[in-house]
Amino acid sequence: MLVIGLTGGIGSGKTAVSDRFAQQGVPIIDTDQLARELVEPGQPALAEIVAEFGLDCLDDGGRLRRARLRERVFADSTGRRRLEAILHPRIRALVQERVAALTAPYCLVVIPLLVETGMTDLVDRILVVDAPEAERIRRVMARDGVVQEQAHRILAVQARRDQRLALADDVLENAGDLDALTRQVAALHRYYLALASARSTT
């Protein structure tokens, strides 16, 4: 099966893109969702996070306070690397497990930190969602309720735009015109089906 890795900086519109592929019947594996599954109460990863960062990472119900932990590790590169060491190997294993269970011409694996995590070996092609930085900042502020300085700080710890584009096999421009985005996704869907068909006959 053809595996497409979907990535892009925060606020680029990865969810809008993956939703449109899902509407075409394409299986979607979202690593953010996998990360949420991994930190549910009772999961080994959550116990490791608590051991590493302390009980104040949990709410009164024993669930991870994601916003608090995110704010903490964004301000601390060492803490961020410790958190990644707990989660990323488990996410990688889950992606491989979920892909292996699928039967479809192709699937989309959403990996926001594809460049940063080095998970490029898990996918056959890389699709980058690109948007102007000012638009991304605006979206992050509106979506997450953060101030401009915080939004800039989040962008600063991610791969640069040119680093993502250098790895891209395909690029989707998402400056805010959703009709244009829908047309781009439909064209790529046809293209990926053709690629998958060609692979299956060789």
C-alpha positions in Angstrom: 0.0 0.0 0.0 1.2 3.5 -0.8 1.8 5.5 2.4 1.6 9.3 2.2 3.1 11.3 5.0 1.2 14.6 5.6 3.1 17.3 7.4 3.2 21.0 7.8 3.9 23.7 10.4 1.5 24.4 13.1 -1.4 26.5 11.7 -0.8 25.4 8.2 -4.2 23.5 7.9 -3.2 19.9 8.1 -6.6 18.9 9.7 -8.5 20.7 6.9 -6.5 18.7 4.4 -6.8 15.3 6.1 -10.5 15.9 6.6 -10.9 16.3 2.8 -8.9 13.2 2.1 -11.1 11.3 4.6 -14.2 12.5 2.7 -12.7 10.8 -0.4 -12.6 7.5 1.6 -8.9 7.6 2.4 -7.8 6.0 5.7 -6.2 8.5 8.0 -3.7 7.8 10.7 -3.1 10.9 12.8 -0.1 10.7 15.1 -1.6 13.5 17.4 -4.5 11.1 18.0 -2.1 8.2 18.6 -0.2 10.4 21.1 -3.5 11.1 22.9 -4.2 7.4 23.1 -0.8 6.7 24.5 -1.3 9.1 27.5 -4.7 7.8 28.5 -4.9 6.7 32.2 -3.4 3.3 32.7 -1.0 3.6 29.8 2.7 3.0 30.4 3.6 6.2 28.6 1.5 8.3 31.1 3.3 6.6 34.0 6.7 7.5 32.5 5.6 11.1 31.9 4.5 11.4 35.6 7.7 9.9 36.8 9.6 12.4 34.6 7.6 15.6 35.1 5.7 15.1 38.3 2.1 14.6 39.5 1.2 18.2 38.7 1.0 17.1 35.1 -2.3 15.3 36.0 -5.7 16.8 36.7 -7.9 15.6 39.6 -9.2 12.8 37.5 -5.7 11.4 36.8 -5.7 12.6 33.1 -2.8 14.4 31.5 -3.0 18.2 31.6 -1.8 18.5 28.0 -1.8 22.3 27.9 0.2 22.6 31.0 2.8 20.0 29.9 3.0 21.6 26.4 3.6 25.0 27.9 6.3 23.5 30.1 8.2 21.7 27.5 8.1 24.5 24.9 10.0 26.6 27.4 12.5 23.8 28.1 14.3 22.0 25.2 15.7 19.4 27.5 12.2 18.6 28.8 10.9 18.5 25.3 13.5 15.9 24.3 12.7 13.8 27.4 9.0 13.8 26.4 9.8 12.9 22.8 11.9 10.0 24.0 8.9 8.6 25.8 6.3 9.1 23.1 8.0 9.0 19.7 9.2 5.3 19.7 5.7 4.3 20.8 4.0 6.5 18.1 6.3 5.0 15.5 5.4 1.4 16.5 1.6 2.3 16.5 1.9 3.8 13.0 3.5 0.7 11.6 0.8 -1.5 13.3 -2.1 0.6 12.0 -0.7 0.8 8.5 -0.2 -3.0 8.4 -3.8 -3.5 9.4 -5.2 -1.5 6.5 -6.4 -2.6 3.1 -6.7 0.3 0.7 -4.9 1.7 -2.3 -3.2 4.3 -0.2 -3.4 5.9 3.3 -2.5 9.2 4.8 -0.3 9.4 7.9 -0.5 12.8 9.5 2.9 13.5 11.2 3.2 17.2 12.2 6.8 16.7 13.2 7.8 14.5 10.3 11.0 16.4 9.6 11.9 16.8 13.3 11.3 13.2 14.3 13.0 11.5 11.3 10.0 9.3 10.6 10.4 9.8 6.9 11.3 6.1 6.5 7.7 5.2 7.5 6.2 6.8 4.3 6.6 6.6 0.6 5.8 10.2 -0.3 5.7 13.4 1.7 2.9 15.9 1.3 3.6 19.3 2.8 0.7 21.7 3.6 2.1 25.2 3.2 0.7 28.6 4.3 2.1 32.1 4.8 3.6 32.5 8.3 1.4 35.5 9.2 -1.7 33.4 8.4 -0.3 30.5 10.5 0.3 32.8 13.4 -3.3 34.2 13.1 -4.8 30.6 13.0 -2.7 29.4 16.1 -3.7 32.5 18.1 -7.4 32.0 17.2 -7.5 28.2 17.7 -5.4 27.9 20.9 -6.1 31.2 22.5 -2.5 32.2 22.8 -0.8 35.6 22.4 1.3 36.4 19.4 4.6 35.9 21.3 3.6 32.3 22.3 2.6 31.5 18.8 5.9 32.7 17.5 7.7 30.6 20.2 5.8 27.5 19.0 6.8 28.1 15.4 10.4 28.6 16.4 10.9 25.1 17.8 9.5 23.5 14.7 11.4 22.8 11.4 11.8 25.8 9.2 9.5 26.1 6.1 12.4 25.6 3.7 13.4 22.4 5.5 9.9 20.9 5.1 9.7 22.0 1.5 13.1 20.5 0.7 11.7 17.1 1.7 8.3 17.5 -0.1 7.2 15.3 -3.0 4.0 17.3 -3.2 2.9 20.7 -1.8 -0.6 21.9 -1.0 -1.0 25.7 -0.8 -3.4 26.6 2.0 -3.7 30.4 2.2 -7.3 30.2 3.3 -9.3 29.6 0.1 -11.1 26.3 1.1 -12.6 25.8 -2.3 -9.2 25.9 -3.8 -7.9 23.5 -1.1 -10.7 21.1 -1.9 -9.8 21.1 -5.6 -6.1 20.5 -4.8 -7.0 17.6 -2.6 -9.3 16.0 -5.2 -6.5 16.3 -7.8 -3.9 14.7 -5.5 -6.4 12.0 -4.6 -6.7 11.0 -8.3 -2.9 11.2 -8.6 -2.3 9.0 -5.6 -4.8 6.4 -6.8 -2.9 6.3 -10.1 0.4 5.9 -8.3 -1.0 3.1 -6.1 -2.4 1.3 -9.1 0.9 1.5 -10.9 2.7 0.1 -7.9 0.3 -2.8 -7.6 0.9 -3.9 -11.2 4.7 -3.9 -11.0 
